[in-house]
Amino acid sequence: MAKMDQLEREVGKIKERNSRVEADKAWETSLMRRVIIAVGTYLISAAFLVAINAQYPLLVALVPVLGFLLSTLTLPLFKDWWLARRKSP
């Protein structure tokens, strides 16, 4: 009976871990995360460009943001392409 209890505890730990991993994955791919990073990138870039007296700092600050957003939109396509061509171990 003790062995069964131990197995149940281990299964419970595995289920808890899987829930944490699923939550982490959901966050990594969420729109909210992308928006937060994009806004933060824009604010930091704009502040830096204003500090160095760059021309059109608020417009130019969009460049890294657009690069980030483009990369998050295209990476899943490249991942799928790579996985389809990947040889099994």
Backbone as ProteinMPNN parsed JSONL, in Angstrom:
{"seq_chain_A": "MAKMDQLEREVGKIKERNSRVEADKAWETSLMRRVIIAVGTYLISAAFLVAINAQYPLLVALVPVLGFLLSTLTLPLFKDWWLARRKSP", "coords_chain_A": {"N_chain_A": [[0.821, -1.195, 0.0], [1.991, 1.236, 0.698], [3.704, 1.629, -1.402], [1.938, 2.188, -3.474], [0.869, 4.631, -2.586], [3.157, 6.174, -2.738], [3.6, 6.147, -5.508], [1.297, 7.491, -6.353], [1.799, 10.026, -5.255], [4.071, 10.723, -6.727], [3.004, 10.802, -9.329], [1.246, 12.905, -8.955], [3.108, 14.997, -8.531], [4.298, 15.05, -11.042], [2.114, 15.85, -12.597], [1.693, 18.424, -11.56], [4.094, 19.641, -12.319], [3.839, 19.472, -15.115], [1.671, 21.189, -15.473], [2.842, 23.639, -14.736], [4.793, 23.838, -16.749], [3.178, 23.974, -19.038], [1.857, 26.396, -18.535], [4.035, 28.166, -18.606], [4.781, 27.862, -21.293], [2.472, 28.829, -22.552], [2.618, 31.514, -21.77], [5.016, 32.273, -23.041], [4.263, 32.278, -25.71], [2.253, 34.108, -25.827], [0.129, 36.861, -26.782], [0.038, 39.028, -25.068], [2.589, 39.04, -23.838], [4.195, 39.659, -26.047], [3.241, 42.231, -26.644], [3.921, 43.646, -24.307], [6.74, 43.468, -24.375], [7.206, 44.778, -26.818], [6.217, 47.385, -26.31], [7.872, 48.126, -24.158], [10.377, 48.025, -25.442], [10.02, 50.044, -27.339], [9.702, 52.323, -25.677], [12.185, 52.446, -24.335], [13.961, 52.68, -26.513], [13.019, 55.069, -27.687], [13.479, 56.893, -25.588], [16.281, 56.788, -25.423], [16.967, 57.71, -28.004], [15.905, 60.306, -27.932], [17.499, 61.323, -25.913], [19.989, 61.423, -27.158], [19.558, 63.305, -29.005], [18.558, 62.598, -31.575], [17.29, 62.689, -34.945], [13.818, 62.761, -35.476], [13.005, 61.002, -33.243], [10.829, 59.556, -32.082], [9.654, 58.31, -34.219], [11.763, 56.853, -35.361], [12.257, 55.117, -33.302], [10.47, 53.112, -33.684], [11.632, 51.221, -35.33], [13.259, 49.067, -34.052], [11.155, 47.873, -32.689], [9.387, 47.04, -34.688], [11.082, 45.204, -35.903], [11.321, 43.301, -33.858], [8.61, 42.445, -33.638], [8.193, 41.423, -36.21], [9.998, 39.321, -36.176], [8.828, 37.666, -34.231], [6.565, 36.912, -35.515], [7.427, 35.504, -37.752], [9.139, 33.488, -36.862], [7.706, 31.136, -35.894], [6.923, 30.026, -38.356], [9.389, 29.373, -39.538], [10.254, 27.559, -37.615], [8.378, 25.462, -37.886], [9.007, 24.705, -40.526], [11.663, 23.865, -40.16], [11.331, 21.759, -38.313], [9.867, 19.978, -39.891], [11.742, 19.13, -41.699], [13.714, 18.048, -40.197], [15.766, 15.414, -39.169], [14.939, 12.421, -37.557], [16.231, 11.403, -34.384]], "CA_chain_A": [[0.0, 0.0, 0.0], [2.891, 2.383, 0.75], [4.231, 1.82, -2.755], [0.86, 2.827, -4.232], [0.834, 6.017, -2.13], [4.338, 6.832, -3.298], [3.336, 6.329, -6.94], [0.294, 8.55, -6.486], [2.484, 11.3, -4.984], [4.948, 11.006, -7.867], [2.134, 11.193, -10.432], [0.783, 14.249, -8.613], [4.214, 15.918, -8.789], [4.447, 15.147, -12.499], [0.995, 16.658, -13.09], [1.974, 19.806, -11.163], [5.171, 20.112, -13.191], [3.275, 19.653, -16.453], [0.856, 22.41, -15.435], [3.764, 24.779, -14.755], [5.411, 23.901, -18.075], [2.141, 24.438, -19.965], [1.645, 27.817, -18.261], [5.21, 28.86, -19.135], [4.681, 27.835, -22.76], [1.39, 29.74, -22.916], [3.141, 32.868, -21.603], [6.03, 32.509, -24.067], [3.633, 32.478, -27.01], [1.071, 34.964, -25.678], [0.1, 38.203, -27.359], [0.333, 39.963, -23.979], [4.043, 39.094, -23.689], [4.717, 40.39, -27.201], [2.882, 43.642, -26.498], [4.731, 44.204, -23.219], [8.116, 43.618, -24.871], [7.21, 45.812, -27.858], [6.059, 48.699, -25.666], [9.109, 48.399, -23.421], [11.423, 48.308, -26.429], [9.753, 51.371, -27.909], [9.97, 53.363, -24.679], [13.636, 52.53, -24.102], [14.57, 53.203, -27.742], [12.641, 56.475, -27.83], [14.193, 57.667, -24.564], [17.685, 56.868, -25.837], [17.068, 58.564, -29.186], [15.679, 61.676, -27.474], [18.68, 61.722, -25.133], [21.125, 61.729, -28.043], [19.08, 64.321, -29.962], [18.409, 62.034, -32.92], [16.169, 63.227, -35.718], [12.583, 61.971, -35.459], [13.239, 59.872, -32.325], [9.636, 58.736, -31.841], [9.439, 57.513, -35.421], [12.888, 55.936, -35.507], [12.147, 54.111, -32.233], [9.627, 52.014, -34.166], [12.42, 50.245, -36.08], [13.5, 47.825, -33.305], [9.868, 47.268, -32.332], [8.923, 46.316, -35.873], [11.97, 44.043, -36.05], [10.907, 42.292, -32.872], [7.308, 41.888, -34.0], [8.381, 40.617, -37.408], [10.664, 38.063, -35.803], [7.912, 36.783, -33.504], [5.565, 36.41, -36.455], [8.025, 34.589, -38.724], [9.832, 32.358, -36.244], [6.926, 29.891, -35.924], [6.972, 29.455, -39.709], [10.699, 28.74, -39.697], [10.294, 26.405, -36.716], [7.63, 24.389, -38.541], [9.803, 24.27, -41.665], [12.816, 23.145, -39.64], [10.881, 20.496, -37.734], [9.438, 19.089, -40.967], [12.935, 18.618, -42.381], [14.641, 17.503, -39.197], [15.857, 13.961, -39.142], [14.718, 11.849, -36.23], [17.492, 10.908, -33.792]], "C_chain_A": [[0.869, 1.265, 0.0], [3.445, 2.68, -0.637], [3.192, 2.536, -3.634], [0.75, 4.303, -3.856], [1.996, 6.811, -2.726], [4.134, 7.102, -4.798], [2.319, 7.44, -7.182], [0.905, 9.926, -6.241], [3.365, 11.696, -6.176], [4.128, 11.449, -9.084], [1.598, 12.606, -10.188], [1.853, 15.298, -8.878], [4.415, 16.123, -10.284], [3.342, 16.013, -13.088], [1.198, 18.136, -12.747], [3.043, 20.416, -12.064], [4.639, 20.376, -14.596], [2.414, 20.911, -16.519], [1.733, 23.654, -15.491], [4.389, 24.951, -16.142], [4.41, 24.427, -19.104], [1.866, 25.937, -19.777], [2.812, 28.645, -18.803], [5.159, 28.943, -20.658], [3.592, 28.799, -23.234], [1.862, 31.188, -22.814], [4.132, 33.2, -22.719], [5.415, 32.823, -25.425], [2.458, 33.462, -26.965], [1.242, 36.318, -26.358], [0.465, 39.236, -26.296], [1.845, 40.126, -23.801], [4.652, 39.902, -24.83], [4.439, 41.886, -27.077], [3.743, 44.306, -25.42], [6.166, 44.439, -23.69], [8.189, 44.724, -25.917], [7.111, 47.208, -27.254], [7.331, 49.07, -24.9], [10.261, 48.751, -24.351], [11.255, 49.701, -27.024], [10.128, 52.474, -26.922], [11.47, 53.546, -24.441], [14.329, 53.129, -25.323], [14.272, 54.688, -27.9], [13.39, 57.346, -26.821], [15.664, 57.846, -24.948], [17.845, 57.831, -27.015], [16.817, 60.032, -28.841], [16.919, 62.18, -26.737], [19.867, 62.074, -26.019], [20.743, 62.727, -29.145], [19.029, 63.8, -31.399], [17.241, 62.7, -33.622], [15.004, 62.26, -35.658], [12.665, 60.764, -34.505], [12.016, 58.973, -32.124], [9.309, 57.857, -33.043], [10.528, 56.45, -35.564], [12.833, 54.83, -34.444], [11.261, 52.942, -32.642], [10.431, 50.911, -34.856], [12.702, 48.981, -35.258], [12.205, 47.109, -32.912], [9.327, 46.452, -33.503], [9.79, 45.093, -36.147], [11.594, 42.926, -35.09], [9.598, 41.634, -33.276], [7.412, 41.008, -35.246], [9.025, 39.277, -37.064], [9.717, 37.123, -35.064], [6.834, 36.223, -34.417], [6.149, 35.367, -37.407], [8.697, 33.384, -38.096], [8.998, 31.084, -36.204], [6.925, 29.224, -37.306], [8.295, 28.73, -39.944], [10.835, 27.51, -38.807], [9.57, 25.221, -37.352], [8.404, 23.816, -39.724], [10.975, 23.418, -41.209], [12.411, 21.779, -39.082], [10.46, 19.498, -38.807], [10.628, 18.441, -41.668], [13.949, 17.975, -41.462], [14.608, 15.989, -39.224], [15.665, 13.479, -37.709], [16.025, 11.29, -35.703], [17.622, 9.404, -33.886]], "O_chain_A": [[0.511, 2.257, -0.635], [3.633, 3.84, -1.003], [3.546, 3.393, -4.444], [0.557, 5.144, -4.735], [1.838, 7.954, -3.155], [4.47, 8.182, -5.284], [2.468, 8.234, -8.111], [0.572, 10.886, -6.936], [3.397, 12.859, -6.576], [4.525, 12.376, -9.791], [1.509, 13.407, -11.119], [1.549, 16.375, -9.392], [4.671, 17.239, -10.735], [3.597, 16.822, -13.98], [0.901, 19.005, -13.567], [2.919, 21.555, -12.513], [4.96, 21.401, -15.197], [2.433, 21.62, -17.524], [1.419, 24.61, -16.2], [4.5, 26.069, -16.647], [4.768, 25.245, -19.952], [1.667, 26.659, -20.754], [2.601, 29.705, -19.391], [5.464, 29.986, -21.237], [3.784, 29.509, -24.221], [1.541, 32.004, -23.678], [4.087, 34.295, -23.28], [6.004, 33.568, -26.209], [1.75, 33.627, -27.958], [2.35, 36.839, -26.486], [1.136, 40.221, -26.602], [2.324, 41.247, -23.631], [5.528, 40.736, -24.603], [5.306, 42.709, -27.372], [4.236, 45.416, -25.619], [6.74, 45.496, -23.429], [9.127, 45.522, -25.909], [7.847, 48.111, -27.651], [7.806, 50.202, -24.991], [11.03, 49.671, -24.074], [12.225, 50.44, -27.191], [10.792, 53.443, -27.288], [11.959, 54.673, -24.357], [15.193, 53.994, -25.181], [15.166, 55.475, -28.212], [13.879, 58.42, -27.17], [16.219, 58.936, -24.809], [18.75, 58.667, -27.022], [17.461, 60.913, -29.41], [17.334, 63.325, -26.916], [20.668, 62.937, -25.662], [21.503, 62.958, -30.085], [19.42, 64.504, -32.331], [16.321, 63.209, -32.983], [15.2, 61.051, -35.779], [12.421, 59.631, -34.921], [12.158, 57.756, -32.007], [8.746, 56.774, -32.886], [10.24, 55.288, -35.854], [13.319, 53.724, -34.679], [11.299, 51.888, -32.008], [9.958, 49.779, -34.956], [12.401, 47.889, -35.74], [12.172, 45.883, -32.816], [8.87, 45.322, -33.331], [9.282, 44.057, -36.577], [11.553, 41.754, -35.465], [9.484, 40.408, -33.261], [6.775, 39.957, -35.315], [8.643, 38.234, -37.597], [9.791, 35.908, -35.248], [6.254, 35.176, -34.129], [5.445, 34.447, -37.824], [8.813, 32.345, -38.745], [9.546, 30.013, -36.466], [6.927, 27.997, -37.406], [8.322, 27.62, -40.477], [11.462, 26.526, -39.2], [10.088, 24.105, -37.356], [8.457, 22.601, -39.911], [11.254, 22.372, -41.795], [13.067, 20.771, -39.346], [10.673, 18.296, -38.648], [10.521, 17.323, -42.171], [14.943, 17.414, -41.924], [13.544, 15.373, -39.295], [16.183, 14.079, -36.768], [16.836, 10.765, -36.466], [18.62, 8.841, -33.435]]}, "name": "protein", "num_of_chains": 1, "seq": "MAKMDQLEREVGKIKERNSRVEADKAWETSLMRRVIIAVGTYLISAAFLVAINAQYPLLVALVPVLGFLLSTLTLPLFKDWWLARRKSP"}
